[in-house]
């Protein structure tokens, strides 16, 4: 029996032992990571520079993009490096940090998606009270609560998970330090605390999901009463992307964490881990920008030559001061 607090690390099995498939995996992950990086940085830049997007909805979207950027950076670069170097070893310290930031950012993402659904509910169902309820002070407090809640969740999971003792080999059948896979290495008599923490986290995520569903039930009932087809289209263009992101992220993560564990690696394990670790941060910028005319107009403005010239002149003026 070995203890998780010892100095040795773990072996991440990844996707394949075949060298050509490892290179292919590294290239695919690299392209995906760069797309996520560019897309989320664009959203952060646009929502910061364009004053027309200084509203609660885009303020929360900016923080969602920041979370996505950090979330995909926790697992994908390490996996790319392991594939290129043909070495799946990860040290104990790296694994601890990976588990902490993965759980913290995933929890924060669920929380920010819940806040965003509430923002849409207030904007559509209580428009006269929107500016009072979603004032800048309340929005800042909501975002601070999201980050703190995620950090606490990550800390508790990491502390409990790495206090367990191992009764098996230090081999993780994933491309990152995945908590369900790591629990398979623990002694069966000791991981009751982690199960209790996981049950609490799952219950909290389920409450968030119920809140999101109730918000959208009220939103869609209100939208269907709008007489103007243009008005309905405008509302759907802002709500449907958010609903798609929530459904995709929570369903993939829920299936992976709630299904019965198996003792062997399967393609399904890897597939569903990609569905909630890699694809959402990459698709979110596309989903939120594709049907949003304000985002597309802001993107064209930021990328236009006139805007670049104005920014350049502004920076030159600042340098002369």
NUNUTOR-903803 format. One record per residue (C-alpha): residue in three letters; x, y, z; residue number from 1; chain. Coordinates in nm, 4 decimals. Example, Ala and Ser with C-alpha at 12.3 -4.5 7.8 and 13.67 -1.06 7.14 Angstrom:
residues 2
(site 'ALA'; (1.2300; -0.4500; 0.7800); 1; 'A')
(site 'SER'; (1.3670; -0.1060; 0.7140); 2; 'A')
end
This chain:
residues 321
(site 'UNK'; (0.0000; 0.0000; 0.0000); 1; 'A')
(site 'UNK'; (0.1327; 0.3413; -0.0953); 2; 'A')
(site 'UNK'; (0.0105; 0.6805; 0.0161); 3; 'A')
(site 'UNK'; (-0.0876; 0.9597; -0.2233); 4; 'A')
(site 'UNK'; (0.1175; 1.2061; -0.0250); 5; 'A')
(site 'UNK'; (0.4420; 1.0257; -0.1060); 6; 'A')
(site 'UNK'; (0.6921; 1.1739; -0.3494); 7; 'A')
(site 'UNK'; (0.6180; 0.9487; -0.6497); 8; 'A')
(site 'UNK'; (0.3848; 1.0567; -0.9270); 9; 'A')
(site 'UNK'; (0.1429; 0.8880; -1.1641); 10; 'A')
(site 'UNK'; (0.1373; 0.7420; -1.5138); 11; 'A')
(site 'UNK'; (-0.1237; 0.8869; -1.7486); 12; 'A')
(site 'UNK'; (-0.2109; 0.6269; -2.0113); 13; 'A')
(site 'UNK'; (-0.3519; 0.8790; -2.2591); 14; 'A')
(site 'UNK'; (-0.5056; 0.7671; -2.5874); 15; 'A')
(site 'UNK'; (-0.2619; 0.5212; -2.7431); 16; 'A')
(site 'UNK'; (0.0834; 0.3645; -2.7213); 17; 'A')
(site 'UNK'; (0.1275; 0.3927; -3.0980); 18; 'A')
(site 'UNK'; (0.3746; 0.6722; -3.1773); 19; 'A')
(site 'UNK'; (0.1920; 0.7934; -3.4897); 20; 'A')
(site 'UNK'; (-0.1385; 0.8159; -3.3029); 21; 'A')
(site 'UNK'; (0.0349; 1.0054; -3.0236); 22; 'A')
(site 'UNK'; (0.1636; 1.2638; -3.2723); 23; 'A')
(site 'UNK'; (-0.1826; 1.2868; -3.4310); 24; 'A')
(site 'UNK'; (-0.3417; 1.3369; -3.0892); 25; 'A')
(site 'UNK'; (-0.0887; 1.6091; -3.0032); 26; 'A')
(site 'UNK'; (-0.1559; 1.7939; -3.3296); 27; 'A')
(site 'UNK'; (-0.5351; 1.7727; -3.2936); 28; 'A')
(site 'UNK'; (-0.5198; 1.8914; -2.9343); 29; 'A')
(site 'UNK'; (-0.2814; 2.1726; -3.0314); 30; 'A')
(site 'UNK'; (-0.5158; 2.3001; -3.3047); 31; 'A')
(site 'UNK'; (-0.8143; 2.2744; -3.0687); 32; 'A')
(site 'UNK'; (-0.6269; 2.4546; -2.7921); 33; 'A')
(site 'UNK'; (-0.5217; 2.7381; -3.0232); 34; 'A')
(site 'UNK'; (-0.8803; 2.7782; -3.1462); 35; 'A')
(site 'UNK'; (-1.0068; 2.7943; -2.7873); 36; 'A')
(site 'UNK'; (-0.7302; 3.0377; -2.6962); 37; 'A')
(site 'UNK'; (-0.8014; 3.2722; -2.9873); 38; 'A')
(site 'UNK'; (-1.1802; 3.2527; -2.9547); 39; 'A')
(site 'UNK'; (-1.1955; 3.3199; -2.5824); 40; 'A')
(site 'UNK'; (-0.9327; 3.5939; -2.5964); 41; 'A')
(site 'UNK'; (-1.1341; 3.7633; -2.8715); 42; 'A')
(site 'UNK'; (-1.4487; 3.7600; -2.6576); 43; 'A')
(site 'UNK'; (-1.2588; 3.8972; -2.3575); 44; 'A')
(site 'UNK'; (-1.1045; 4.1695; -2.5743); 45; 'A')
(site 'UNK'; (-1.4292; 4.2650; -2.7505); 46; 'A')
(site 'UNK'; (-1.6406; 4.2795; -2.4349); 47; 'A')
(site 'UNK'; (-1.3716; 4.4916; -2.2687); 48; 'A')
(site 'UNK'; (-1.3051; 4.7408; -2.5489); 49; 'A')
(site 'UNK'; (-1.6553; 4.7926; -2.6904); 50; 'A')
(site 'UNK'; (-1.8578; 5.0157; -2.4570); 51; 'A')
(site 'UNK'; (-2.1840; 4.8914; -2.6161); 52; 'A')
(site 'UNK'; (-2.1143; 4.5489; -2.4634); 53; 'A')
(site 'UNK'; (-2.0687; 4.6826; -2.1113); 54; 'A')
(site 'UNK'; (-2.3882; 4.5183; -1.9874); 55; 'A')
(site 'UNK'; (-2.4398; 4.2372; -1.7308); 56; 'A')
(site 'UNK'; (-2.4911; 3.9714; -1.9992); 57; 'A')
(site 'UNK'; (-2.1565; 4.0434; -2.1669); 58; 'A')
(site 'UNK'; (-1.9856; 4.0991; -1.8324); 59; 'A')
(site 'UNK'; (-2.0775; 3.7421; -1.7338); 60; 'A')
(site 'UNK'; (-1.9840; 3.6183; -2.0823); 61; 'A')
(site 'UNK'; (-1.6371; 3.7723; -2.0394); 62; 'A')
(site 'UNK'; (-1.5866; 3.5802; -1.7162); 63; 'A')
(site 'UNK'; (-1.7183; 3.2609; -1.8774); 64; 'A')
(site 'UNK'; (-1.4558; 3.3018; -2.1509); 65; 'A')
(site 'UNK'; (-1.1879; 3.3600; -1.8883); 66; 'A')
(site 'UNK'; (-1.2982; 3.0422; -1.7080); 67; 'A')
(site 'UNK'; (-1.2974; 2.8477; -2.0365); 68; 'A')
(site 'UNK'; (-0.9499; 2.9753; -2.1174); 69; 'A')
(site 'UNK'; (-0.8148; 2.8633; -1.7803); 70; 'A')
(site 'UNK'; (-1.0161; 2.5388; -1.7813); 71; 'A')
(site 'UNK'; (-0.8766; 2.4061; -2.1090); 72; 'A')
(site 'UNK'; (-0.5253; 2.5200; -2.0120); 73; 'A')
(site 'UNK'; (-0.5311; 2.2934; -1.7058); 74; 'A')
(site 'UNK'; (-0.5363; 1.9651; -1.9013); 75; 'A')
(site 'UNK'; (-0.4639; 2.0084; -2.2723); 76; 'A')
(site 'UNK'; (-0.1072; 2.1531; -2.2731); 77; 'A')
(site 'UNK'; (0.0106; 1.8793; -2.0341); 78; 'A')
(site 'UNK'; (-0.1483; 1.6135; -2.2560); 79; 'A')
(site 'UNK'; (0.0152; 1.7612; -2.5687); 80; 'A')
(site 'UNK'; (0.3571; 1.7618; -2.3991); 81; 'A')
(site 'UNK'; (0.3149; 1.4017; -2.2798); 82; 'A')
(site 'UNK'; (0.2226; 1.2829; -2.6298); 83; 'A')
(site 'UNK'; (0.5092; 1.4659; -2.7989); 84; 'A')
(site 'UNK'; (0.7631; 1.3365; -2.5468); 85; 'A')
(site 'UNK'; (0.6101; 0.9869; -2.5424); 86; 'A')
(site 'UNK'; (0.6059; 1.0080; -2.1637); 87; 'A')
(site 'UNK'; (0.2854; 0.9883; -1.9588); 88; 'A')
(site 'UNK'; (0.4492; 1.0595; -1.6233); 89; 'A')
(site 'UNK'; (0.3036; 1.3395; -1.4101); 90; 'A')
(site 'UNK'; (0.4486; 1.4348; -1.0746); 91; 'A')
(site 'UNK'; (0.2460; 1.4398; -0.7547); 92; 'A')
(site 'UNK'; (0.2636; 1.8199; -0.7340); 93; 'A')
(site 'UNK'; (0.1430; 1.8612; -1.0935); 94; 'A')
(site 'UNK'; (-0.1418; 1.6179; -1.0314); 95; 'A')
(site 'UNK'; (-0.2505; 1.8009; -0.7146); 96; 'A')
(site 'UNK'; (-0.2542; 2.1347; -0.8971); 97; 'A')
(site 'UNK'; (-0.4363; 1.9817; -1.1932); 98; 'A')
(site 'UNK'; (-0.7103; 1.8323; -0.9734); 99; 'A')
(site 'UNK'; (-0.7510; 2.1562; -0.7768); 100; 'A')
(site 'UNK'; (-0.7784; 2.3870; -1.0766); 101; 'A')
(site 'UNK'; (-0.9892; 2.1394; -1.2761); 102; 'A')
(site 'UNK'; (-1.2522; 2.1033; -1.0008); 103; 'A')
(site 'UNK'; (-1.2381; 2.4726; -0.9078); 104; 'A')
(site 'UNK'; (-1.2840; 2.5965; -1.2651); 105; 'A')
(site 'UNK'; (-1.5506; 2.3361; -1.3501); 106; 'A')
(site 'UNK'; (-1.7491; 2.4341; -1.0389); 107; 'A')
(site 'UNK'; (-1.7097; 2.8022; -1.1224); 108; 'A')
(site 'UNK'; (-1.8307; 2.7366; -1.4752); 109; 'A')
(site 'UNK'; (-2.1487; 2.5695; -1.3507); 110; 'A')
(site 'UNK'; (-2.2045; 2.8642; -1.1153); 111; 'A')
(site 'UNK'; (-2.1488; 3.1322; -1.3820); 112; 'A')
(site 'UNK'; (-2.3852; 2.9510; -1.6213); 113; 'A')
(site 'UNK'; (-2.6500; 2.9574; -1.3480); 114; 'A')
(site 'UNK'; (-2.5951; 3.3294; -1.2933); 115; 'A')
(site 'UNK'; (-2.6195; 3.3903; -1.6684); 116; 'A')
(site 'UNK'; (-2.9523; 3.2076; -1.6877); 117; 'A')
(site 'UNK'; (-3.0863; 3.4201; -1.4019); 118; 'A')
(site 'UNK'; (-2.9654; 3.7338; -1.5810); 119; 'A')
(site 'UNK'; (-3.1616; 3.6331; -1.8920); 120; 'A')
(site 'UNK'; (-3.4682; 3.5542; -1.6814); 121; 'A')
(site 'UNK'; (-3.4657; 3.8983; -1.5190); 122; 'A')
(site 'UNK'; (-3.3989; 4.0736; -1.8516); 123; 'A')
(site 'UNK'; (-3.6902; 3.9036; -2.0293); 124; 'A')
(site 'UNK'; (-3.9460; 3.8374; -1.7542); 125; 'A')
(site 'UNK'; (-3.8831; 4.1426; -1.5335); 126; 'A')
(site 'UNK'; (-3.7440; 4.4079; -1.7722); 127; 'A')
(site 'UNK'; (-3.8608; 4.7040; -1.5618); 128; 'A')
(site 'UNK'; (-3.6642; 4.5798; -1.2611); 129; 'A')
(site 'UNK'; (-3.3581; 4.4659; -1.4611); 130; 'A')
(site 'UNK'; (-3.1342; 4.7663; -1.3959); 131; 'A')
(site 'UNK'; (-3.2216; 4.7603; -1.0264); 132; 'A')
(site 'UNK'; (-3.1636; 4.3871; -0.9768); 133; 'A')
(site 'UNK'; (-2.8625; 4.3459; -1.2062); 134; 'A')
(site 'UNK'; (-2.6791; 4.6648; -1.1129); 135; 'A')
(site 'UNK'; (-2.2967; 4.6701; -1.1439); 136; 'A')
(site 'UNK'; (-2.2514; 4.6190; -0.7704); 137; 'A')
(site 'UNK'; (-2.4652; 4.3027; -0.7724); 138; 'A')
(site 'UNK'; (-2.2898; 4.1713; -1.0839); 139; 'A')
(site 'UNK'; (-1.9460; 4.2140; -0.9272); 140; 'A')
(site 'UNK'; (-2.0599; 4.0385; -0.6108); 141; 'A')
(site 'UNK'; (-2.2065; 3.7527; -0.8165); 142; 'A')
(site 'UNK'; (-1.8796; 3.7018; -1.0064); 143; 'A')
(site 'UNK'; (-1.6744; 3.7140; -0.6847); 144; 'A')
(site 'UNK'; (-1.9067; 3.4526; -0.5319); 145; 'A')
(site 'UNK'; (-1.8631; 3.2332; -0.8418); 146; 'A')
(site 'UNK'; (-1.4822; 3.2362; -0.8159); 147; 'A')
(site 'UNK'; (-1.4826; 3.1827; -0.4375); 148; 'A')
(site 'UNK'; (-1.7311; 2.8927; -0.4593); 149; 'A')
(site 'UNK'; (-1.5179; 2.7267; -0.7272); 150; 'A')
(site 'UNK'; (-1.2009; 2.7698; -0.5228); 151; 'A')
(site 'UNK'; (-1.3603; 2.6197; -0.2111); 152; 'A')
(site 'UNK'; (-1.4923; 2.3234; -0.4099); 153; 'A')
(site 'UNK'; (-1.1494; 2.2614; -0.5626); 154; 'A')
(site 'UNK'; (-0.9769; 2.2876; -0.2232); 155; 'A')
(site 'UNK'; (-1.2131; 2.0408; -0.0510); 156; 'A')
(site 'UNK'; (-1.1967; 1.7849; -0.3336); 157; 'A')
(site 'UNK'; (-0.8180; 1.8070; -0.3532); 158; 'A')
(site 'UNK'; (-0.7670; 1.7812; 0.0224); 159; 'A')
(site 'UNK'; (-0.9946; 1.4778; 0.0549); 160; 'A')
(site 'UNK'; (-0.8764; 1.3048; -0.2621); 161; 'A')
(site 'UNK'; (-0.5050; 1.3283; -0.1795); 162; 'A')
(site 'UNK'; (-0.5507; 1.2139; 0.1787); 163; 'A')
(site 'UNK'; (-0.6495; 0.8665; 0.0561); 164; 'A')
(site 'UNK'; (-0.4235; 0.5625; 0.0486); 165; 'A')
(site 'UNK'; (-0.3573; 0.3637; -0.2663); 166; 'A')
(site 'UNK'; (-0.4178; -0.0074; -0.3010); 167; 'A')
(site 'UNK'; (-0.3151; -0.0366; -0.6637); 168; 'A')
(site 'UNK'; (-0.0683; 0.0744; -0.9273); 169; 'A')
(site 'UNK'; (-0.0298; 0.4471; -0.9937); 170; 'A')
(site 'UNK'; (-0.1756; 0.4201; -1.3433); 171; 'A')
(site 'UNK'; (-0.4538; 0.6599; -1.4466); 172; 'A')
(site 'UNK'; (-0.6484; 0.5578; -1.7567); 173; 'A')
(site 'UNK'; (-0.6991; 0.9148; -1.8739); 174; 'A')
(site 'UNK'; (-0.5021; 1.1980; -2.0330); 175; 'A')
(site 'UNK'; (-0.5208; 1.4022; -1.7087); 176; 'A')
(site 'UNK'; (-0.5613; 1.3448; -1.3343); 177; 'A')
(site 'UNK'; (-0.9319; 1.2660; -1.3422); 178; 'A')
(site 'UNK'; (-1.0934; 1.2263; -0.9970); 179; 'A')
(site 'UNK'; (-1.3184; 0.9267; -1.0859); 180; 'A')
(site 'UNK'; (-1.0185; 0.7454; -1.2329); 181; 'A')
(site 'UNK'; (-0.8052; 0.8260; -0.9284); 182; 'A')
(site 'UNK'; (-1.0714; 0.6881; -0.6934); 183; 'A')
(site 'UNK'; (-1.0225; 0.3491; -0.8574); 184; 'A')
(site 'UNK'; (-0.6699; 0.3464; -0.7148); 185; 'A')
(site 'UNK'; (-0.7856; 0.4166; -0.3590); 186; 'A')
(site 'UNK'; (-0.8538; 0.1553; -0.0929); 187; 'A')
(site 'UNK'; (-1.2269; 0.0798; -0.0896); 188; 'A')
(site 'UNK'; (-1.2521; 0.1353; 0.2861); 189; 'A')
(site 'UNK'; (-1.1131; 0.4895; 0.2701); 190; 'A')
(site 'UNK'; (-1.2836; 0.6805; -0.0102); 191; 'A')
(site 'UNK'; (-1.6153; 0.7254; 0.1692); 192; 'A')
(site 'UNK'; (-1.5183; 1.0889; 0.2459); 193; 'A')
(site 'UNK'; (-1.4545; 1.1631; -0.1216); 194; 'A')
(site 'UNK'; (-1.7868; 1.0005; -0.2127); 195; 'A')
(site 'UNK'; (-1.9597; 1.2257; 0.0417); 196; 'A')
(site 'UNK'; (-1.7892; 1.5353; -0.1037); 197; 'A')
(site 'UNK'; (-1.8710; 1.4233; -0.4587); 198; 'A')
(site 'UNK'; (-2.2352; 1.3659; -0.3566); 199; 'A')
(site 'UNK'; (-2.2545; 1.7177; -0.2128); 200; 'A')
(site 'UNK'; (-2.0973; 1.8685; -0.5267); 201; 'A')
(site 'UNK'; (-2.3317; 1.6680; -0.7501); 202; 'A')
(site 'UNK'; (-2.6320; 1.7823; -0.5478); 203; 'A')
(site 'UNK'; (-2.5196; 2.1435; -0.5795); 204; 'A')
(site 'UNK'; (-2.4746; 2.1024; -0.9565); 205; 'A')
(site 'UNK'; (-2.8210; 1.9445; -0.9757); 206; 'A')
(site 'UNK'; (-2.9699; 2.2434; -0.7911); 207; 'A')
(site 'UNK'; (-2.7959; 2.4744; -1.0403); 208; 'A')
(site 'UNK'; (-2.9393; 2.2687; -1.3266); 209; 'A')
(site 'UNK'; (-3.2910; 2.2885; -1.1807); 210; 'A')
(site 'UNK'; (-3.2511; 2.6665; -1.1418); 211; 'A')
(site 'UNK'; (-3.1410; 2.6978; -1.5037); 212; 'A')
(site 'UNK'; (-3.4297; 2.4819; -1.6278); 213; 'A')
(site 'UNK'; (-3.6872; 2.6811; -1.4274); 214; 'A')
(site 'UNK'; (-3.5409; 3.0078; -1.5567); 215; 'A')
(site 'UNK'; (-3.5731; 2.8941; -1.9167); 216; 'A')
(site 'UNK'; (-3.9219; 2.7530; -1.8692); 217; 'A')
(site 'UNK'; (-4.0324; 3.1007; -1.7587); 218; 'A')
(site 'UNK'; (-3.8276; 3.2666; -2.0332); 219; 'A')
(site 'UNK'; (-3.9777; 3.0570; -2.3135); 220; 'A')
(site 'UNK'; (-4.3310; 3.0985; -2.1788); 221; 'A')
(site 'UNK'; (-4.2757; 3.4758; -2.1833); 222; 'A')
(site 'UNK'; (-4.1161; 3.4689; -2.5301); 223; 'A')
(site 'UNK'; (-4.4084; 3.2804; -2.6826); 224; 'A')
(site 'UNK'; (-4.6364; 3.5647; -2.5747); 225; 'A')
(site 'UNK'; (-4.4318; 3.8236; -2.7671); 226; 'A')
(site 'UNK'; (-4.6424; 3.9234; -3.0716); 227; 'A')
(site 'UNK'; (-4.3456; 4.0320; -3.2840); 228; 'A')
(site 'UNK'; (-4.1577; 3.7583; -3.4699); 229; 'A')
(site 'UNK'; (-3.8497; 3.9828; -3.4734); 230; 'A')
(site 'UNK'; (-3.8677; 4.0164; -3.0952); 231; 'A')
(site 'UNK'; (-3.8897; 3.6415; -3.0476); 232; 'A')
(site 'UNK'; (-3.5940; 3.5891; -3.2794); 233; 'A')
(site 'UNK'; (-3.3831; 3.8396; -3.0891); 234; 'A')
(site 'UNK'; (-3.4572; 3.6707; -2.7560); 235; 'A')
(site 'UNK'; (-3.3916; 3.3220; -2.8908); 236; 'A')
(site 'UNK'; (-3.0599; 3.4373; -3.0400); 237; 'A')
(site 'UNK'; (-2.9331; 3.5251; -2.6907); 238; 'A')
(site 'UNK'; (-3.0954; 3.2396; -2.4951); 239; 'A')
(site 'UNK'; (-3.0541; 2.9317; -2.7149); 240; 'A')
(site 'UNK'; (-2.6715; 2.9452; -2.7275); 241; 'A')
(site 'UNK'; (-2.6578; 2.9616; -2.3476); 242; 'A')
(site 'UNK'; (-2.9026; 2.6704; -2.3169); 243; 'A')
(site 'UNK'; (-2.6958; 2.4638; -2.5618); 244; 'A')
(site 'UNK'; (-2.3736; 2.5296; -2.3665); 245; 'A')
(site 'UNK'; (-2.5371; 2.4370; -2.0338); 246; 'A')
(site 'UNK'; (-2.6936; 2.1176; -2.1690); 247; 'A')
(site 'UNK'; (-2.3781; 1.9996; -2.3433); 248; 'A')
(site 'UNK'; (-2.1428; 2.0687; -2.0528); 249; 'A')
(site 'UNK'; (-2.3595; 1.9306; -1.7696); 250; 'A')
(site 'UNK'; (-2.4833; 1.6226; -1.9568); 251; 'A')
(site 'UNK'; (-2.1318; 1.5121; -2.0587); 252; 'A')
(site 'UNK'; (-1.9836; 1.5814; -1.7138); 253; 'A')
(site 'UNK'; (-2.2792; 1.4221; -1.5358); 254; 'A')
(site 'UNK'; (-2.2602; 1.1049; -1.7444); 255; 'A')
(site 'UNK'; (-1.8881; 1.0690; -1.6768); 256; 'A')
(site 'UNK'; (-1.9059; 1.1303; -1.3009); 257; 'A')
(site 'UNK'; (-2.2292; 0.9424; -1.2217); 258; 'A')
(site 'UNK'; (-2.1954; 0.6249; -1.4265); 259; 'A')
(site 'UNK'; (-2.0666; 0.3070; -1.2542); 260; 'A')
(site 'UNK'; (-1.6840; 0.2836; -1.2548); 261; 'A')
(site 'UNK'; (-1.4998; 0.0200; -1.4586); 262; 'A')
(site 'UNK'; (-1.1577; -0.1288; -1.3953); 263; 'A')
(site 'UNK'; (-1.0313; -0.0978; -1.7514); 264; 'A')
(site 'UNK'; (-0.9774; 0.1828; -1.9954); 265; 'A')
(site 'UNK'; (-1.2429; 0.2328; -2.2607); 266; 'A')
(site 'UNK'; (-1.2873; 0.4593; -2.5599); 267; 'A')
(site 'UNK'; (-1.6078; 0.5892; -2.3991); 268; 'A')
(site 'UNK'; (-1.4146; 0.7175; -2.0954); 269; 'A')
(site 'UNK'; (-1.1839; 0.9198; -2.3176); 270; 'A')
(site 'UNK'; (-1.4649; 1.0375; -2.5445); 271; 'A')
(site 'UNK'; (-1.6810; 1.1757; -2.2653); 272; 'A')
(site 'UNK'; (-1.3818; 1.3336; -2.0932); 273; 'A')
(site 'UNK'; (-1.3126; 1.5238; -2.4177); 274; 'A')
(site 'UNK'; (-1.6803; 1.6245; -2.4339); 275; 'A')
(site 'UNK'; (-1.6610; 1.8142; -2.1051); 276; 'A')
(site 'UNK'; (-1.2944; 1.9200; -2.0919); 277; 'A')
(site 'UNK'; (-1.2000; 2.0188; -2.4474); 278; 'A')
(site 'UNK'; (-1.5072; 2.0777; -2.6624); 279; 'A')
(site 'UNK'; (-1.7066; 2.3280; -2.4481); 280; 'A')
(site 'UNK'; (-1.4218; 2.5820; -2.4100); 281; 'A')
(site 'UNK'; (-1.3610; 2.5583; -2.7846); 282; 'A')
(site 'UNK'; (-1.7242; 2.5823; -2.8954); 283; 'A')
(site 'UNK'; (-1.8430; 2.8481; -2.6501); 284; 'A')
(site 'UNK'; (-1.6915; 3.1457; -2.8400); 285; 'A')
(site 'UNK'; (-1.8453; 3.0186; -3.1646); 286; 'A')
(site 'UNK'; (-2.1848; 2.9439; -3.0095); 287; 'A')
(site 'UNK'; (-2.2124; 3.2802; -2.8348); 288; 'A')
(site 'UNK'; (-2.0925; 3.4803; -3.1348); 289; 'A')
(site 'UNK'; (-2.2577; 3.3011; -3.4254); 290; 'A')
(site 'UNK'; (-2.6161; 3.4205; -3.3643); 291; 'A')
(site 'UNK'; (-2.5366; 3.7372; -3.1714); 292; 'A')
(site 'UNK'; (-2.5462; 4.0404; -3.3980); 293; 'A')
(site 'UNK'; (-2.3986; 4.2703; -3.1328); 294; 'A')
(site 'UNK'; (-2.0974; 4.0406; -3.0910); 295; 'A')
(site 'UNK'; (-2.0448; 4.0124; -3.4656); 296; 'A')
(site 'UNK'; (-2.0686; 4.3884; -3.5101); 297; 'A')
(site 'UNK'; (-1.8239; 4.4464; -3.2255); 298; 'A')
(site 'UNK'; (-1.5837; 4.1905; -3.3737); 299; 'A')
(site 'UNK'; (-1.5926; 4.3636; -3.7126); 300; 'A')
(site 'UNK'; (-1.5306; 4.6965; -3.5436); 301; 'A')
(site 'UNK'; (-1.2329; 4.5691; -3.3416); 302; 'A')
(site 'UNK'; (-1.0773; 4.4037; -3.6472); 303; 'A')
(site 'UNK'; (-1.1374; 4.7001; -3.8796); 304; 'A')
(site 'UNK'; (-0.8471; 4.9137; -4.0003); 305; 'A')
(site 'UNK'; (-1.0090; 5.2325; -3.8667); 306; 'A')
(site 'UNK'; (-1.0293; 5.0873; -3.5171); 307; 'A')
(site 'UNK'; (-0.6665; 4.9762; -3.5302); 308; 'A')
(site 'UNK'; (-0.5628; 5.3260; -3.6396); 309; 'A')
(site 'UNK'; (-0.7589; 5.4881; -3.3566); 310; 'A')
(site 'UNK'; (-0.6060; 5.2526; -3.1003); 311; 'A')
(site 'UNK'; (-0.2592; 5.3218; -3.2388); 312; 'A')
(site 'UNK'; (-0.3068; 5.6986; -3.2191); 313; 'A')
(site 'UNK'; (-0.4434; 5.6658; -2.8655); 314; 'A')
(site 'UNK'; (-0.1401; 5.4629; -2.7546); 315; 'A')
(site 'UNK'; (0.0972; 5.7150; -2.9130); 316; 'A')
(site 'UNK'; (-0.0778; 5.9975; -2.7274); 317; 'A')
(site 'UNK'; (-0.0435; 5.8078; -2.4004); 318; 'A')
(site 'UNK'; (0.3279; 5.7507; -2.4616); 319; 'A')
(site 'UNK'; (0.3860; 6.1250; -2.5099); 320; 'A')
(site 'UNK'; (0.2283; 6.2096; -2.1744); 321; 'A')
end
